[in-house]
Amino acid sequence: MENRYCVQDAPVGYRYQTIESHGKMLVPKPPFYDIVRKAFEGYANGRFGSQAEVKRFFESFPDFTRKKHGEVKQQRVTDILKQTL
């Protein structure tokens, strides 16, 4: 994992890409990478005071992944913020 190899599904904001002589590695996936990075930074520095504010931040981006009814589930926000990778 330290070398960007992962045995799990790619977290939101990343995707697997085959890199010559390395195999599949995690690489940033625009535009989701920037959105998730800004959410992490905002949550860490207090710009977002709660996970509900992070949820609203994600919902402000029409391209951000959503469920079939067009909403970002709270559990998805919690999973993203608690993802150790």
LOFILO-19614 format. One record per atom (N, C-alpha, C, O): residue number from 0; residue in three letters; atom name; x, z, y. Coordinates in Angstrom, 2 decimals. Each point is the difference from the previous one (the first is absolute). Last residue first. Layout:
+-----+------+------+---------+---------+---------+
| pos | code | site |       x |       z |       y |
+-----+------+------+---------+---------+---------+
| NUM |  Ala |   CA |       X |       Z |       Y |
...
+-----+------+------+---------+---------+---------+
% end
This chain:
+-----+------+------+---------+---------+---------+
| pos | code | site |       x |       z |       y |
+-----+------+------+---------+---------+---------+
|  84 |  Leu |    N |   -6.94 |    3.21 |    5.28 |
|  84 |  Leu |   CA |    0.87 |   -1.15 |    0.20 |
|  84 |  Leu |    C |   -0.11 |   -0.49 |    1.41 |
|  84 |  Leu |    O |    0.66 |   -0.97 |    0.37 |
|  83 |  Thr |    N |   -3.40 |    4.50 |   -1.94 |
|  83 |  Thr |   CA |    1.39 |    0.43 |    0.18 |
|  83 |  Thr |    C |    0.93 |   -1.14 |    0.25 |
|  83 |  Thr |    O |    1.05 |    0.18 |    0.62 |
|  82 |  Gln |    N |   -6.38 |    0.57 |    0.54 |
|  82 |  Gln |   CA |    0.85 |   -0.83 |   -0.86 |
|  82 |  Gln |    C |    1.46 |    0.34 |    0.28 |
|  82 |  Gln |    O |    0.48 |   -0.15 |    1.12 |
|  81 |  Lys |    N |   -4.42 |    1.88 |    1.23 |
|  81 |  Lys |   CA |    0.68 |    0.85 |   -0.98 |
|  81 |  Lys |    C |    0.92 |   -0.78 |   -0.93 |
|  81 |  Lys |    O |    0.67 |    0.59 |   -0.85 |
|  80 |  Leu |    N |   -3.37 |   -2.70 |    4.26 |
|  80 |  Leu |   CA |    0.81 |    1.01 |    0.68 |
|  80 |  Leu |    C |    0.78 |    0.89 |   -0.97 |
|  80 |  Leu |    O |    1.04 |    0.54 |    0.37 |
|  79 |  Ile |    N |   -4.02 |   -3.86 |   -2.09 |
|  79 |  Ile |   CA |    1.07 |   -0.65 |    0.76 |
|  79 |  Ile |    C |    0.90 |    1.05 |    0.64 |
|  79 |  Ile |    O |    1.23 |   -0.13 |   -0.07 |
|  78 |  Asp |    N |   -5.09 |    1.65 |   -2.17 |
|  78 |  Asp |   CA |    0.98 |   -0.54 |   -0.94 |
|  78 |  Asp |    C |    1.17 |   -0.64 |    0.72 |
|  78 |  Asp |    O |    1.14 |    0.19 |   -0.42 |
|  77 |  Thr |    N |   -4.76 |    1.32 |    3.02 |
|  77 |  Thr |   CA |    0.72 |    1.13 |   -0.59 |
|  77 |  Thr |    C |    1.07 |   -0.49 |   -0.95 |
|  77 |  Thr |    O |    1.12 |    0.51 |    0.01 |
|  76 |  Val |    N |   -4.00 |   -3.74 |    1.73 |
|  76 |  Val |   CA |    0.86 |    0.53 |    1.07 |
|  76 |  Val |    C |    0.85 |    1.15 |   -0.54 |
|  76 |  Val |    O |    1.20 |    0.05 |    0.24 |
|  75 |  Arg |    N |   -4.45 |   -1.76 |   -3.09 |
|  75 |  Arg |   CA |    1.07 |   -0.99 |    0.18 |
|  75 |  Arg |    C |    0.99 |    0.47 |    1.06 |
|  75 |  Arg |    O |    1.21 |   -0.14 |   -0.17 |
|  74 |  Gln |    N |   -5.15 |    2.61 |   -0.52 |
|  74 |  Gln |   CA |    0.95 |    0.23 |   -1.09 |
|  74 |  Gln |    C |    1.18 |   -0.96 |    0.10 |
|  74 |  Gln |    O |    1.13 |    0.36 |   -0.34 |
|  73 |  Gln |    N |   -4.77 |   -0.87 |    3.32 |
|  73 |  Gln |   CA |    0.84 |    1.14 |    0.35 |
|  73 |  Gln |    C |    1.05 |    0.27 |   -1.08 |
|  73 |  Gln |    O |    1.14 |    0.36 |    0.31 |
|  72 |  Lys |    N |   -3.11 |   -5.35 |    0.44 |
|  72 |  Lys |   CA |   -0.39 |    1.28 |   -0.60 |
|  72 |  Lys |    C |    0.99 |    1.09 |    0.39 |
|  72 |  Lys |    O |    1.20 |   -0.24 |    0.12 |
|  71 |  Val |    N |   -2.72 |   -4.30 |    2.49 |
|  71 |  Val |   CA |    1.19 |    0.57 |   -0.61 |
|  71 |  Val |    C |   -0.40 |    1.38 |   -0.51 |
|  71 |  Val |    O |   -0.43 |    0.85 |    0.79 |
|  70 |  Glu |    N |   -3.01 |   -5.19 |   -0.13 |
|  70 |  Glu |   CA |    0.54 |    1.26 |    0.52 |
|  70 |  Glu |    C |    1.26 |    0.39 |   -0.75 |
|  70 |  Glu |    O |    0.20 |   -0.36 |   -1.16 |
|  69 |  Gly |    N |   -3.36 |   -3.49 |    0.38 |
|  69 |  Gly |   CA |    0.72 |   -0.12 |    1.25 |
|  69 |  Gly |    C |    0.55 |    1.29 |    0.57 |
|  69 |  Gly |    O |    0.35 |    0.06 |    1.17 |
|  68 |  His |    N |   -2.64 |   -1.12 |   -5.49 |
|  68 |  His |   CA |   -0.94 |    0.21 |    1.10 |
|  68 |  His |    C |    0.70 |    0.04 |    1.36 |
|  68 |  His |    O |   -0.61 |    0.36 |    1.00 |
|  67 |  Lys |    N |    3.01 |   -0.87 |   -5.24 |
|  67 |  Lys |   CA |   -0.93 |   -1.12 |    0.17 |
|  67 |  Lys |    C |   -1.00 |    0.17 |    1.14 |
|  67 |  Lys |    O |   -0.56 |   -0.99 |    0.45 |
|  66 |  Lys |    N |    5.31 |    3.41 |    0.03 |
|  66 |  Lys |   CA |   -0.90 |   -0.12 |   -1.14 |
|  66 |  Lys |    C |   -1.05 |   -1.06 |    0.31 |
|  66 |  Lys |    O |   -0.01 |   -0.56 |    1.10 |
|  65 |  Arg |    N |    4.90 |    0.20 |    1.19 |
|  65 |  Arg |   CA |   -1.22 |    0.80 |    0.02 |
|  65 |  Arg |    C |   -0.75 |   -0.14 |   -1.31 |
|  65 |  Arg |    O |    0.29 |   -0.88 |   -0.82 |
|  64 |  Thr |    N |    4.76 |   -0.28 |    3.75 |
|  64 |  Thr |   CA |   -0.76 |   -0.02 |   -1.24 |
|  64 |  Thr |    C |   -1.16 |    0.99 |    0.04 |
|  64 |  Thr |    O |    0.16 |    1.15 |    0.42 |
|  63 |  Phe |    N |    1.72 |   -3.53 |    4.07 |
|  63 |  Phe |   CA |    0.40 |    1.09 |   -0.89 |
|  63 |  Phe |    C |   -0.92 |    0.04 |   -1.22 |
|  63 |  Phe |    O |   -1.21 |   -0.22 |    0.12 |
|  62 |  Asp |    N |    0.84 |   -2.78 |    3.76 |
|  62 |  Asp |   CA |    0.68 |   -0.49 |   -1.19 |
|  62 |  Asp |    C |    0.38 |    1.11 |   -0.98 |
|  62 |  Asp |    O |    0.43 |   -0.29 |   -1.12 |
|  61 |  Pro |    N |   -2.55 |    1.09 |    5.48 |
|  61 |  Pro |   CA |   -0.91 |   -0.73 |   -0.89 |
|  61 |  Pro |    C |    0.66 |   -0.47 |   -1.29 |
|  61 |  Pro |    O |   -0.70 |   -0.18 |   -1.00 |
|  60 |  Phe |    N |    1.71 |    4.51 |    4.13 |
|  60 |  Phe |   CA |    0.68 |   -1.24 |   -0.37 |
|  60 |  Phe |    C |   -0.88 |   -0.76 |   -0.99 |
|  60 |  Phe |    O |   -0.16 |    0.44 |   -1.13 |
|  59 |  Ser |    N |   -1.01 |    3.87 |    2.72 |
|  59 |  Ser |   CA |    0.10 |   -0.80 |    1.22 |
|  59 |  Ser |    C |    0.70 |   -1.34 |   -0.25 |
|  59 |  Ser |    O |    0.03 |   -0.86 |    0.87 |
|  58 |  Glu |    N |   -0.52 |    4.36 |   -4.19 |
|  58 |  Glu |   CA |   -1.22 |   -0.79 |    0.16 |
|  58 |  Glu |    C |    0.03 |   -0.87 |    1.26 |
|  58 |  Glu |    O |   -0.78 |   -0.95 |    0.11 |
|  57 |  Phe |    N |    4.32 |    4.04 |   -1.00 |
|  57 |  Phe |   CA |    0.00 |   -1.07 |   -0.99 |
|  57 |  Phe |    C |   -1.20 |   -0.93 |    0.19 |
|  57 |  Phe |    O |    0.13 |   -1.21 |   -0.10 |
|  56 |  Phe |    N |   -0.02 |    5.02 |    2.80 |
|  56 |  Phe |   CA |    1.09 |   -0.89 |    0.37 |
|  56 |  Phe |    C |    0.06 |   -1.19 |   -0.96 |
|  56 |  Phe |    O |    0.09 |   -1.15 |    0.43 |
|  55 |  Arg |    N |   -3.04 |    4.62 |   -1.43 |
|  55 |  Arg |   CA |   -0.52 |   -0.81 |    1.11 |
|  55 |  Arg |    C |    1.06 |   -1.01 |    0.48 |
|  55 |  Arg |    O |   -0.32 |   -1.13 |    0.37 |
|  54 |  Lys |    N |    1.71 |    4.22 |   -3.62 |
|  54 |  Lys |   CA |   -1.02 |   -0.90 |   -0.56 |
|  54 |  Lys |    C |   -0.56 |   -0.92 |    1.08 |
|  54 |  Lys |    O |   -0.11 |   -1.20 |   -0.22 |
|  53 |  Val |    N |    2.95 |    4.63 |    1.56 |
|  53 |  Val |   CA |    0.78 |   -1.06 |   -0.66 |
|  53 |  Val |    C |   -0.96 |   -1.02 |   -0.60 |
|  53 |  Val |    O |    0.25 |   -1.21 |    0.09 |
|  52 |  Glu |    N |   -2.17 |    5.00 |    1.70 |
|  52 |  Glu |   CA |    0.50 |   -0.85 |    1.08 |
|  52 |  Glu |    C |    0.84 |   -1.14 |   -0.56 |
|  52 |  Glu |    O |   -0.05 |   -1.11 |    0.51 |
|  51 |  Ala |    N |   -1.48 |    4.35 |   -3.50 |
|  51 |  Ala |   CA |   -1.15 |   -0.78 |    0.48 |
|  51 |  Ala |    C |    0.43 |   -0.93 |    1.15 |
|  51 |  Ala |    O |   -0.50 |   -1.12 |    0.11 |
|  50 |  Gln |    N |    3.51 |    4.30 |   -1.88 |
|  50 |  Gln |   CA |   -0.07 |   -1.20 |   -0.82 |
|  50 |  Gln |    C |   -1.18 |   -0.87 |    0.41 |
|  50 |  Gln |    O |    0.03 |   -1.22 |   -0.18 |
|  49 |  Ser |    N |    2.12 |    4.30 |    3.95 |
|  49 |  Ser |   CA |   -0.63 |    0.19 |   -1.30 |
|  49 |  Ser |    C |    0.03 |   -1.32 |   -0.78 |
|  49 |  Ser |    O |    0.28 |   -1.06 |    0.55 |
|  48 |  Gly |    N |    1.61 |    1.54 |    3.84 |
|  48 |  Gly |   CA |   -0.11 |    1.41 |   -0.34 |
|  48 |  Gly |    C |   -0.61 |    0.27 |   -1.36 |
|  48 |  Gly |    O |    0.05 |    1.13 |   -0.49 |
|  47 |  Phe |    N |    3.00 |   -5.09 |    3.01 |
|  47 |  Phe |   CA |   -1.23 |    0.14 |   -0.78 |
|  47 |  Phe |    C |   -0.07 |    1.43 |   -0.47 |
|  47 |  Phe |    O |    0.86 |    0.46 |   -0.76 |
|  46 |  Arg |    N |    2.69 |   -1.14 |    3.32 |
|  46 |  Arg |   CA |   -0.90 |   -0.94 |    0.70 |
|  46 |  Arg |    C |   -1.36 |   -0.01 |   -0.69 |
|  46 |  Arg |    O |   -1.04 |   -0.07 |    0.66 |
|  45 |  Gly |    N |    5.08 |    2.55 |   -2.10 |
|  45 |  Gly |   CA |   -1.16 |    0.65 |    0.59 |
|  45 |  Gly |    C |   -0.92 |   -0.91 |    0.78 |
|  45 |  Gly |    O |   -1.00 |    0.47 |    0.54 |
|  44 |  Asn |    N |    5.13 |   -1.37 |   -3.31 |
|  44 |  Asn |   CA |    0.32 |    0.51 |    1.34 |
|  44 |  Asn |    C |   -1.21 |    0.58 |    0.73 |
|  44 |  Asn |    O |    0.12 |    0.40 |    1.16 |
|  43 |  Ala |    N |   -0.46 |   -2.18 |   -5.69 |
|  43 |  Ala |   CA |    1.15 |    0.91 |    0.02 |
|  43 |  Ala |    C |    0.25 |    0.58 |    1.38 |
|  43 |  Ala |    O |    0.37 |    1.17 |    0.12 |
|  42 |  Tyr |    N |   -3.72 |   -4.48 |   -0.76 |
|  42 |  Tyr |   CA |   -0.41 |    1.24 |   -0.67 |
|  42 |  Tyr |    C |    1.12 |    1.03 |    0.06 |
|  42 |  Tyr |    O |   -0.25 |    1.19 |    0.19 |
|  41 |  Gly |    N |    1.14 |   -5.49 |    1.51 |
|  41 |  Gly |   CA |   -1.01 |    0.66 |    0.82 |
|  41 |  Gly |    C |   -0.46 |    1.33 |   -0.59 |
|  41 |  Gly |    O |   -0.23 |    0.96 |    0.72 |
|  40 |  Glu |    N |    3.21 |   -3.70 |   -3.21 |
|  40 |  Glu |   CA |    0.67 |    0.52 |    1.19 |
|  40 |  Glu |    C |   -0.98 |    0.77 |    0.88 |
|  40 |  Glu |    O |    0.32 |    1.08 |    0.50 |
|  39 |  Phe |    N |   -2.09 |   -3.28 |   -4.27 |
|  39 |  Phe |   CA |    0.90 |    1.09 |   -0.41 |
|  39 |  Phe |    C |    0.65 |    0.65 |    1.22 |
|  39 |  Phe |    O |    0.01 |    1.22 |    0.14 |
|  38 |  Ala |    N |   -2.60 |   -5.06 |    0.64 |
|  38 |  Ala |   CA |   -0.86 |    1.13 |   -0.39 |
|  38 |  Ala |    C |    0.85 |    1.20 |   -0.40 |
|  38 |  Ala |    O |   -0.29 |    1.13 |    0.40 |
|  37 |  Lys |    N |    2.48 |   -5.16 |    0.52 |
|  37 |  Lys |   CA |   -0.50 |    0.60 |    1.25 |
|  37 |  Lys |    C |   -0.91 |    1.19 |   -0.31 |
|  37 |  Lys |    O |    0.01 |    0.98 |    0.74 |
|  36 |  Arg |    N |    1.55 |   -3.46 |   -4.41 |
|  36 |  Arg |   CA |    1.13 |    0.68 |    0.66 |
|  36 |  Arg |    C |   -0.46 |    0.69 |    1.28 |
|  36 |  Arg |    O |    0.39 |    1.14 |    0.27 |
|  35 |  Val |    N |   -3.50 |   -3.85 |   -2.57 |
|  35 |  Val |   CA |    0.24 |    1.25 |   -0.72 |
|  35 |  Val |    C |    1.14 |    0.78 |    0.65 |
|  35 |  Val |    O |   -0.07 |    1.22 |    0.12 |
|  34 |  Ile |    N |   -0.82 |   -5.48 |    1.64 |
|  34 |  Ile |   CA |   -1.16 |    0.87 |    0.22 |
|  34 |  Ile |    C |    0.22 |    1.36 |   -0.66 |
|  34 |  Ile |    O |   -0.23 |    1.04 |    0.62 |
|  33 |  Asp |    N |    3.45 |   -4.44 |   -1.32 |
|  33 |  Asp |   CA |    0.06 |    0.52 |    1.38 |
|  33 |  Asp |    C |   -1.15 |    0.96 |    0.28 |
|  33 |  Asp |    O |    0.18 |    1.00 |    0.69 |
|  32 |  Tyr |    N |   -0.11 |   -3.19 |   -4.90 |
|  32 |  Tyr |   CA |    1.15 |    0.89 |    0.13 |
|  32 |  Tyr |    C |    0.04 |    0.63 |    1.39 |
|  32 |  Tyr |    O |    0.18 |    1.22 |    0.13 |
|  31 |  Phe |    N |   -3.39 |   -4.61 |   -1.19 |
|  31 |  Phe |   CA |   -0.36 |    1.35 |   -0.45 |
|  31 |  Phe |    C |    1.15 |    0.99 |    0.17 |
|  31 |  Phe |    O |   -0.23 |    1.18 |    0.28 |
|  30 |  Pro |    N |   -0.15 |   -6.14 |    0.55 |
|  30 |  Pro |   CA |    0.08 |    0.92 |    1.15 |
|  30 |  Pro |    C |   -0.22 |    1.46 |   -0.40 |
|  30 |  Pro |    O |    0.08 |    0.89 |    0.84 |
|  29 |  Pro |    N |    3.14 |   -3.08 |   -3.46 |
|  29 |  Pro |   CA |   -0.70 |   -0.09 |    1.27 |
|  29 |  Pro |    C |   -1.44 |   -0.44 |   -0.22 |
|  29 |  Pro |    O |   -0.25 |   -0.71 |   -0.97 |
|  28 |  Lys |    N |    3.78 |    3.22 |   -2.28 |
|  28 |  Lys |   CA |   -1.03 |   -1.05 |   -0.02 |
|  28 |  Lys |    C |   -0.73 |    0.00 |    1.34 |
|  28 |  Lys |    O |   -0.88 |    0.82 |    0.23 |
|  27 |  Pro |    N |    6.03 |    0.95 |   -2.56 |
|  27 |  Pro |   CA |   -1.13 |    0.18 |    0.92 |
|  27 |  Pro |    C |   -0.95 |   -1.20 |   -0.06 |
|  27 |  Pro |    O |    0.42 |   -1.14 |   -0.16 |
|  26 |  Val |    N |    2.30 |    2.28 |   -4.24 |
|  26 |  Val |   CA |    0.35 |   -0.49 |    1.33 |
|  26 |  Val |    C |   -1.21 |    0.22 |    0.91 |
|  26 |  Val |    O |   -1.13 |    0.03 |   -0.49 |
|  25 |  Leu |    N |    3.29 |    1.30 |   -4.82 |
|  25 |  Leu |   CA |   -0.99 |    0.21 |    1.06 |
|  25 |  Leu |    C |    0.54 |   -0.51 |    1.32 |
|  25 |  Leu |    O |    1.14 |    0.27 |    0.39 |
|  24 |  Met |    N |    0.33 |   -2.42 |   -5.20 |
|  24 |  Met |   CA |    0.27 |    1.13 |    0.87 |
|  24 |  Met |    C |   -1.11 |    0.11 |    1.04 |
|  24 |  Met |    O |   -0.68 |   -0.98 |    0.31 |
|  23 |  Lys |    N |    2.34 |   -1.71 |   -5.28 |
|  23 |  Lys |   CA |   -1.07 |    0.29 |    0.96 |
|  23 |  Lys |    C |    0.32 |    1.27 |    0.77 |
|  23 |  Lys |    O |    0.32 |    1.03 |   -0.58 |
|  22 |  Gly |    N |    3.88 |   -3.60 |   -1.27 |
|  22 |  Gly |   CA |   -1.34 |    0.08 |   -0.57 |
|  22 |  Gly |    C |   -1.02 |    0.29 |    1.08 |
|  22 |  Gly |    O |    0.20 |   -0.34 |    1.16 |
|  21 |  His |    N |    4.74 |   -0.46 |   -0.84 |
|  21 |  His |   CA |   -0.53 |    1.37 |    0.04 |
|  21 |  His |    C |   -1.33 |    0.15 |   -0.71 |
|  21 |  His |    O |   -0.37 |    1.10 |   -0.41 |
|  20 |  Ser |    N |    2.96 |   -5.27 |    1.13 |
|  20 |  Ser |   CA |    0.95 |    0.94 |   -0.60 |
|  20 |  Ser |    C |   -0.47 |    1.46 |    0.06 |
|  20 |  Ser |    O |    0.74 |    0.90 |   -0.40 |
|  19 |  Glu |    N |   -3.55 |   -3.98 |    3.45 |
|  19 |  Glu |   CA |    1.00 |   -0.51 |   -0.91 |
|  19 |  Glu |    C |    1.02 |    1.07 |   -0.36 |
|  19 |  Glu |    O |    0.49 |    0.72 |    0.88 |
|  18 |  Ile |    N |   -5.51 |    0.42 |    0.36 |
|  18 |  Ile |   CA |    1.26 |   -0.19 |    0.72 |
|  18 |  Ile |    C |    1.04 |   -0.44 |   -1.01 |
|  18 |  Ile |    O |    0.17 |    0.62 |   -1.05 |
|  17 |  Thr |    N |   -5.85 |   -0.24 |    1.52 |
|  17 |  Thr |   CA |    1.13 |   -0.23 |   -0.88 |
|  17 |  Thr |    C |    1.22 |   -0.34 |    0.83 |
|  17 |  Thr |    O |    0.01 |   -0.98 |    0.75 |
|  16 |  Gln |    N |   -4.20 |    4.13 |    0.75 |
|  16 |  Gln |   CA |    0.54 |   -1.34 |    0.15 |
|  16 |  Gln |    C |    1.19 |   -0.11 |   -0.93 |
|  16 |  Gln |    O |    0.81 |    0.92 |   -0.11 |
|  15 |  Tyr |    N |   -5.43 |    2.47 |    1.37 |
|  15 |  Tyr |   CA |    1.16 |   -0.31 |   -0.82 |
|  15 |  Tyr |    C |    0.42 |   -1.44 |    0.25 |
|  15 |  Tyr |    O |   -0.83 |   -0.90 |    0.12 |
|  14 |  Arg |    N |   -1.53 |    4.16 |    3.61 |
|  14 |  Arg |   CA |   -0.32 |   -0.88 |   -1.12 |
|  14 |  Arg |    C |    1.28 |   -0.18 |   -0.81 |
|  14 |  Arg |    O |    1.10 |    0.27 |    0.47 |
|  13 |  Tyr |    N |   -3.54 |    3.16 |    3.73 |
|  13 |  Tyr |   CA |    1.13 |   -0.58 |   -0.73 |
|  13 |  Tyr |    C |   -0.52 |   -0.95 |   -1.06 |
|  13 |  Tyr |    O |   -1.17 |    0.04 |   -0.38 |
|  12 |  Gly |    N |   -1.74 |    2.47 |    3.19 |
|  12 |  Gly |   CA |    1.04 |   -0.35 |    0.96 |
|  12 |  Gly |    C |    1.23 |   -0.60 |   -0.65 |
|  12 |  Gly |    O |    0.92 |   -0.44 |    0.70 |
|  11 |  Val |    N |   -3.93 |    3.64 |   -3.55 |
|  11 |  Val |   CA |   -0.53 |   -0.79 |    1.11 |
|  11 |  Val |    C |    1.12 |   -0.23 |    1.01 |
|  11 |  Val |    O |    0.70 |    0.93 |    0.39 |
|  10 |  Pro |    N |    1.04 |   -0.13 |   -5.30 |
|  10 |  Pro |   CA |   -0.83 |    0.73 |    0.97 |
|  10 |  Pro |    C |   -0.47 |   -0.93 |    1.11 |
|  10 |  Pro |    O |    0.55 |   -1.08 |    0.20 |
|   9 |  Ala |    N |    0.50 |   -0.44 |   -5.37 |
|   9 |  Ala |   CA |    0.59 |    0.03 |    1.34 |
|   9 |  Ala |    C |   -0.91 |    0.78 |    0.94 |
|   9 |  Ala |    O |   -1.21 |   -0.21 |    0.01 |
|   8 |  Asp |    N |    1.29 |    1.39 |   -5.23 |
|   8 |  Asp |   CA |   -0.54 |   -1.03 |    0.88 |
|   8 |  Asp |    C |    0.65 |    0.14 |    1.37 |
|   8 |  Asp |    O |    0.38 |    1.10 |    0.41 |
|   7 |  Gln |    N |    2.73 |    0.84 |   -4.02 |
|   7 |  Gln |   CA |   -1.41 |    0.17 |    0.31 |
|   7 |  Gln |    C |   -0.51 |   -1.22 |    0.76 |
|   7 |  Gln |    O |    0.77 |   -0.91 |    0.32 |
|   6 |  Val |    N |    3.82 |    1.88 |   -1.55 |
|   6 |  Val |   CA |   -0.71 |   -0.25 |   -1.24 |
|   6 |  Val |    C |   -1.51 |    0.13 |    0.19 |
|   6 |  Val |    O |   -0.76 |   -0.09 |   -0.97 |
|   5 |  Cys |    N |    5.36 |   -1.29 |    4.16 |
|   5 |  Cys |   CA |   -1.15 |    0.87 |   -0.17 |
|   5 |  Cys |    C |   -0.74 |   -0.38 |   -1.27 |
|   5 |  Cys |    O |   -0.12 |   -1.17 |   -0.34 |
|   4 |  Tyr |    N |    4.96 |    0.58 |    3.66 |
|   4 |  Tyr |   CA |   -0.70 |   -0.43 |   -1.21 |
|   4 |  Tyr |    C |   -1.12 |    0.99 |   -0.22 |
|   4 |  Tyr |    O |    0.18 |    1.20 |    0.23 |
|   3 |  Arg |    N |    3.13 |   -0.85 |    3.30 |
|   3 |  Arg |   CA |   -1.21 |   -0.75 |    0.30 |
|   3 |  Arg |    C |   -0.62 |   -0.66 |   -1.23 |
|   3 |  Arg |    O |   -0.78 |   -0.94 |    0.12 |
|   2 |  Asn |    N |    4.49 |    4.13 |   -0.03 |
|   2 |  Asn |   CA |    0.45 |   -1.36 |    0.25 |
|   2 |  Asn |    C |   -1.15 |   -0.96 |    0.23 |
|   2 |  Asn |    O |    0.16 |   -1.21 |   -0.13 |
|   1 |  Glu |    N |   -0.87 |    5.79 |   -0.92 |
|   1 |  Glu |   CA |    0.87 |    0.03 |    1.17 |
|   1 |  Glu |    C |    0.47 |   -1.40 |    0.38 |
|   1 |  Glu |    O |    0.29 |   -0.27 |    1.16 |
|   0 |  Met |    N |   -2.83 |    1.00 |   -5.12 |
|   0 |  Met |   CA |   -0.82 |    0.00 |    1.19 |
|   0 |  Met |    C |    0.87 |    0.00 |    1.26 |
|   0 |  Met |    O |   -0.39 |   -0.59 |    1.01 |
+-----+------+------+---------+---------+---------+
% end
